[in-house]
Amino acid sequence: MLCKFLAIYLSLVAASVPTFTLDFDEPASTRYNQLFLHFNSSILEMETMFLHSVAPKYREVFQQRQEWFQRTNPEAFDAMRSLASIIGMQTHETLLVNSIVDFSSWCTSIVARMENGTVIHARNLDFDFPSLMTKLVYRALIKKGGRIVAEAPAIAGYIGFYTGLRYDTFTVSYNVRIQRKNVSDIMENIDREFEEGVMPTQQVIQKALLEADSYQDAVKLLSNQSINTPCYIIVGGKA
């Protein structure tokens, strides 16, 4: 049975959550600008808060490897450079905050079956600072080839997706319960940000939502791509 995607904000309070269309035929340097401008002040508050919550050594790594990041992940670099320009920060700072989930997160998903047989695939958002972060939640309509092919709950200021629905095809979610307090473990995750052929998990999920035309295609794509963080991915759909 095809899992039916459920996220609390979509099913219960969709009317109060802003919706933005992200056109993936448009370059990353401009794709998110309307979104970034809309959430400008809240994104700046969030970015500042997270920058002050991490050790200076991590900021230094992103500053030193900024050009390397531009080569290995140009989409993230171009989007975060645009964000930095809009909110008045430096590109390496927005790159670091965009990557913070890759070395410090707790989110998991919930899969359950209702009495009528409907399968629920829902996100459990375990972020800190909920009063701020909830102000950044929006509904992303994912456009490719001139049509909306998928949608996802998302947080402004970040690119890629941690939960998503490819219409009539599959659902997908990112999950992690590994706490990385050890500096060497965190640095290992950061180092993988700069490896050729390695993608952040949220961008792999984005790729699946854009390109996979079936549940089987999604599983194959997600199973064979090197990612930069220890996690597991749940995919729902018709086997």
RAPEGI-V524354 format. One record per backbone hydrogen bond with DSSP energy under -0.5 kcal/mol. CO is the residue of the C=O (numbers start at 0). NH is the residue of the N-H. If there is no record, write none. Layout:
co:CO nh:NH
co:CO nh:NH
This chain:
co:2 nh:4
co:3 nh:120
co:6 nh:9
co:6 nh:10
co:7 nh:11
co:7 nh:12
co:12 nh:15
co:13 nh:16
co:17 nh:138
co:19 nh:21
co:19 nh:140
co:20 nh:22
co:21 nh:23
co:21 nh:142
co:22 nh:25
co:26 nh:29
co:26 nh:30
co:27 nh:31
co:29 nh:32
co:31 nh:35
co:32 nh:36
co:33 nh:37
co:34 nh:38
co:36 nh:39
co:38 nh:42
co:39 nh:43
co:40 nh:44
co:41 nh:45
co:42 nh:46
co:43 nh:47
co:44 nh:48
co:45 nh:49
co:46 nh:50
co:47 nh:51
co:49 nh:52
co:49 nh:53
co:50 nh:53
co:54 nh:57
co:54 nh:58
co:55 nh:59
co:56 nh:60
co:57 nh:61
co:58 nh:62
co:59 nh:63
co:60 nh:64
co:62 nh:65
co:64 nh:68
co:65 nh:69
co:66 nh:70
co:67 nh:71
co:68 nh:72
co:72 nh:76
co:73 nh:77
co:74 nh:78
co:75 nh:79
co:76 nh:80
co:77 nh:81
co:78 nh:82
co:79 nh:83
co:80 nh:84
co:81 nh:85
co:82 nh:86
co:83 nh:87
co:83 nh:88
co:89 nh:92
co:89 nh:93
co:90 nh:94
co:91 nh:95
co:92 nh:96
co:93 nh:97
co:94 nh:98
co:95 nh:98
co:96 nh:99
co:98 nh:101
co:99 nh:102
co:99 nh:103
co:106 nh:175
co:107 nh:123
co:109 nh:121
co:111 nh:119
co:113 nh:116
co:117 nh:113
co:117 nh:119
co:118 nh:3
co:119 nh:111
co:119 nh:121
co:120 nh:5
co:121 nh:109
co:122 nh:124
co:123 nh:107
co:123 nh:125
co:128 nh:131
co:128 nh:132
co:129 nh:133
co:131 nh:134
co:132 nh:135
co:133 nh:136
co:135 nh:155
co:137 nh:139
co:137 nh:153
co:138 nh:19
co:138 nh:140
co:139 nh:141
co:139 nh:151
co:140 nh:21
co:140 nh:142
co:141 nh:148
co:141 nh:149
co:142 nh:23
co:143 nh:146
co:146 nh:143
co:146 nh:148
co:148 nh:166
co:149 nh:141
co:150 nh:164
co:151 nh:139
co:153 nh:137
co:154 nh:157
co:161 nh:173
co:163 nh:171
co:164 nh:150
co:164 nh:166
co:165 nh:168
co:165 nh:169
co:168 nh:237
co:169 nh:165
co:170 nh:235
co:171 nh:163
co:172 nh:233
co:174 nh:231
co:176 nh:178
co:177 nh:179
co:178 nh:180
co:181 nh:185
co:182 nh:186
co:183 nh:187
co:184 nh:188
co:185 nh:189
co:186 nh:190
co:187 nh:191
co:188 nh:192
co:189 nh:192
co:190 nh:193
co:191 nh:194
co:194 nh:197
co:198 nh:227
co:199 nh:202
co:199 nh:203
co:200 nh:204
co:201 nh:160
co:201 nh:205
co:202 nh:206
co:203 nh:207
co:204 nh:208
co:205 nh:209
co:206 nh:210
co:207 nh:211
co:213 nh:217
co:214 nh:218
co:215 nh:219
co:216 nh:220
co:217 nh:221
co:218 nh:222
co:219 nh:223
co:220 nh:223
co:225 nh:198
co:231 nh:174
co:233 nh:172
co:235 nh:170
co:236 nh:238
